[in-house]
Amino acid sequence: MKSFKFQTTSSILSEVGSTGKIGQLMTDLGCQKVAFVTDSLILELGLATAALDSLKAAGITVYIIDDVVADPPEAMIRAAVEQAKSEGIDGVVSVGGGSSMDTAKLISVLARPDRPQDLDEMYGVDMVKGGRLPLILAPTTAGTGSEVTPISIVTTRTSEKKGVVSAQLYPDWAILDAELTIGLPAHVTAATGIDAMVHAIEAYTTKHAKNILSDTLARQALQLLGGAIHKACTQGEDREARSDMLLGSMLAGMAFANAPVAAVHALAYPLGGHFHVPHGLSNALVLPHVLEFNMEDDLAASQYSEIAPIIFPELKDKSNAEICSSMVQGFKDLGPDLGMKSTLREVGVNHNDLPMLAEDSMKQTRLLVNNPREMTYDAALAIYTAAL
């Protein structure tokens, strides 16, 4: 048996209404004053109310940080850390999307009284020194899987996406409360759902650290996501579909946290950094074209043929070649079928931007080394051109 290492969040609570238990969980972790990290829309929609009420009922003082924005920039994170430190917090809670959870993770390590490092020193893999404050994460979208990954993505001063990857970023508790995703717009549900599928697909085909446990989680994630995404988008009040999407997203997060993602994410990040395209949509826009590129590799094609019928059951009895070509077309059709934009032009990219995007994607070496087929500048440029 091949050797491998597998880590994940230590405790998970999956239950409708479970954010109402966060106060007791933070009390059990010994917290008295916590930073509550979210964004203003989450507060306006009332999605944070149950968690906030439970914290207050537990006698915990709450300091709210609600200015999180998508693709969190360094300046915002640094300001949030200084706010949290000045308030003397001893724990961190986040109810929100991937950006809020990523910000909360970084606050939990940077706002410690004995903070040994600056954010700049943490970029890369296993660069975080020391521990963190108690941390609970509750996602409001089914897509990032950030509640079970040791990764935070930051937008630098030069609009480059950089990752902090370290086991200290795993939270004490991941809370899966499908109630938080009820009413999420269909196009957001679709984009975040495809993002989760990408996590599972890239974990299954990763060049490094692929392992039997991540493979199993990736397949189960695709089963849940593929089976529920249409209903979650068209019948948004269906709690079973919403729960399946949330669970599928978490399982995909567990998979790619241990078998890392690759070129889809590497090519998606510049779209977010320069054009502020939501991460899930960025992934969806380049996914079919990266799949087509990777299928020139025989091993990748074989692996794609194993998982494609899980997502698209109608492919079950086809040949491997038919499965691969149909998988590419299936993802080209899926986004528009679910009401998403389908080309780079629709998100403001023009032909003159493509060389810059290709050049920036080549900086994502942490991700590109995992791709089943070597990605070059010319290949990236061709993929962006095809996606335009």
Order of alpha helices (4+ residues) and beta strands (2+ residues): beta-alpha-beta-alpha-alpha-beta-alpha-beta-alpha-beta-beta-beta-beta-beta-alpha-alpha-alpha-alpha-alpha-alpha-alpha-alpha-alpha-alpha
